[in-house]
Amino acid sequence: MNNIDEDELRRTRDRMLVAIKIADTLKAKGISQKKFAEMSGRSESEISEWLSGDRNFTIDTLSDIKKYLGLDLLNISTIRTTPVSKEASRMKIAKKKTPAIYDKSDVLISGVSNSWISASRFELSVAL
């Protein structure tokens, strides 16, 4: 036991606590592992792995467990968020931009002589 890393011990304990919570919820709701597998579209062996405490759950899996069992293992529902209007959310979505092509005569460079610009190898610049 002295050779076990504290982080690994903490992670194992947390996986076991999640497994126990899922098992307790299944029992309280009268849902078998087989039925839960059918409900969630998972295999019975995957549900068994969940309940053994060997599984490192993804956020997606924890979200699915909440959906099918009503069990919030993420505990993020208390995080305060600010509502955003549809219009504001559309404005924040990055849109694919068409590149604009500039030649050297379109670019004003302060402190750079025209002879340097003429001697440079690039003729076109692309800006996104």
C-alpha positions as CSV (number, residue, x, y, z in Angstrom):
1,M,0.0,0.0,0.0
2,N,2.9,2.4,0.6
3,N,3.9,2.2,-3.0
4,I,0.5,3.4,-4.3
5,D,0.6,6.9,-5.7
6,E,-1.8,9.3,-3.8
7,D,-3.3,10.5,-7.1
8,E,-4.0,7.0,-8.3
9,L,-5.6,6.2,-5.0
10,R,-7.8,9.3,-5.2
11,R,-8.8,8.4,-8.8
12,T,-9.7,4.8,-7.9
13,R,-11.7,5.9,-4.9
14,D,-13.7,8.4,-7.0
15,R,-14.4,5.8,-9.7
16,M,-15.6,3.4,-7.0
17,L,-17.9,6.1,-5.6
18,V,-19.3,6.8,-9.0
19,A,-19.9,3.0,-9.5
20,I,-21.6,2.7,-6.1
21,K,-23.8,5.7,-6.9
22,I,-24.9,4.2,-10.2
23,A,-25.5,0.8,-8.6
24,D,-27.5,2.3,-5.8
25,T,-29.6,4.3,-8.3
26,L,-30.3,1.2,-10.4
27,K,-31.3,-0.7,-7.3
28,A,-33.6,2.1,-6.0
29,K,-35.3,2.4,-9.4
30,G,-35.6,-1.4,-9.8
31,I,-33.6,-1.3,-13.0
32,S,-31.4,-4.3,-13.9
33,Q,-28.0,-4.0,-15.5
34,K,-29.5,-5.7,-18.6
35,K,-32.4,-3.2,-18.7
36,F,-30.1,-0.2,-18.2
37,A,-27.9,-1.5,-21.1
38,E,-30.9,-1.6,-23.3
39,M,-32.1,1.8,-22.2
40,S,-28.7,3.4,-22.9
41,G,-27.8,1.5,-26.0
42,R,-24.7,0.1,-24.3
43,S,-23.6,-3.5,-23.9
44,E,-24.1,-5.4,-20.7
45,S,-20.3,-5.8,-20.4
46,E,-19.8,-2.0,-20.6
47,I,-22.4,-1.5,-17.8
48,S,-20.6,-4.2,-15.8
49,E,-17.3,-2.3,-16.2
50,W,-19.0,0.9,-15.0
51,L,-20.2,-0.9,-11.9
52,S,-16.8,-2.5,-11.2
53,G,-15.2,0.9,-10.7
54,D,-12.6,0.1,-13.4
55,R,-14.1,2.6,-15.9
56,N,-12.8,6.1,-16.4
57,F,-16.0,7.9,-17.4
58,T,-16.1,10.6,-20.1
59,I,-18.3,13.6,-19.7
60,D,-20.5,12.2,-22.5
61,T,-21.0,9.0,-20.6
62,L,-21.8,10.9,-17.4
63,S,-24.3,13.0,-19.3
64,D,-25.9,9.9,-20.8
65,I,-26.2,8.4,-17.3
66,K,-28.0,11.6,-16.2
67,K,-30.3,11.3,-19.2
68,Y,-31.3,7.7,-18.5
69,L,-31.2,7.5,-14.7
70,G,-31.7,11.1,-13.7
71,L,-28.5,10.8,-11.7
72,D,-26.3,14.0,-12.0
73,L,-22.8,12.8,-11.5
74,L,-21.3,16.0,-13.0
75,N,-22.9,18.3,-10.5
76,I,-22.6,21.2,-12.9
77,S,-26.3,22.2,-12.8
78,T,-25.4,24.8,-10.1
79,I,-23.0,26.6,-12.3
80,R,-24.4,30.0,-13.1
81,T,-24.7,30.9,-16.8
82,T,-25.9,34.0,-18.6
83,P,-28.7,33.6,-21.2
84,V,-27.7,34.6,-24.7
85,S,-30.2,35.6,-27.3
86,K,-30.3,33.7,-30.6
87,E,-29.1,36.7,-32.5
88,A,-26.1,37.2,-30.2
89,S,-25.2,33.5,-30.3
90,R,-25.2,33.7,-34.1
91,M,-22.9,36.6,-34.1
92,K,-20.4,34.7,-32.0
93,I,-20.2,31.8,-34.3
94,A,-17.0,31.9,-36.4
95,K,-17.8,32.1,-40.0
96,K,-15.5,30.8,-42.7
97,K,-13.9,33.8,-44.3
98,T,-12.9,34.2,-47.9
99,P,-9.2,35.1,-48.2
100,A,-8.6,38.6,-49.5
101,I,-5.6,38.9,-51.9
102,Y,-3.5,42.1,-51.7
103,D,-0.6,43.1,-53.8
104,K,2.3,45.2,-52.5
105,S,0.8,48.4,-53.7
106,D,-2.2,48.0,-51.4
107,V,-0.1,47.7,-48.3
108,L,1.2,50.7,-46.5
109,I,4.2,49.9,-44.4
110,S,5.5,52.6,-42.1
111,G,9.2,53.1,-42.0
112,V,10.0,50.7,-44.9
113,S,11.4,52.1,-48.1
114,N,9.9,51.4,-51.5
115,S,13.2,49.9,-52.6
116,W,13.0,47.2,-49.9
117,I,9.4,46.4,-50.9
118,S,10.4,46.2,-54.6
119,A,13.4,44.0,-53.7
120,S,11.3,41.5,-51.7
121,R,10.5,38.1,-53.2
122,F,6.8,38.1,-52.2
123,E,4.4,39.7,-54.6
124,L,1.1,38.8,-53.0
125,S,-0.1,38.5,-49.4
126,V,-3.1,36.7,-48.2
127,A,-5.2,38.0,-45.3
128,L,-8.0,36.0,-43.6
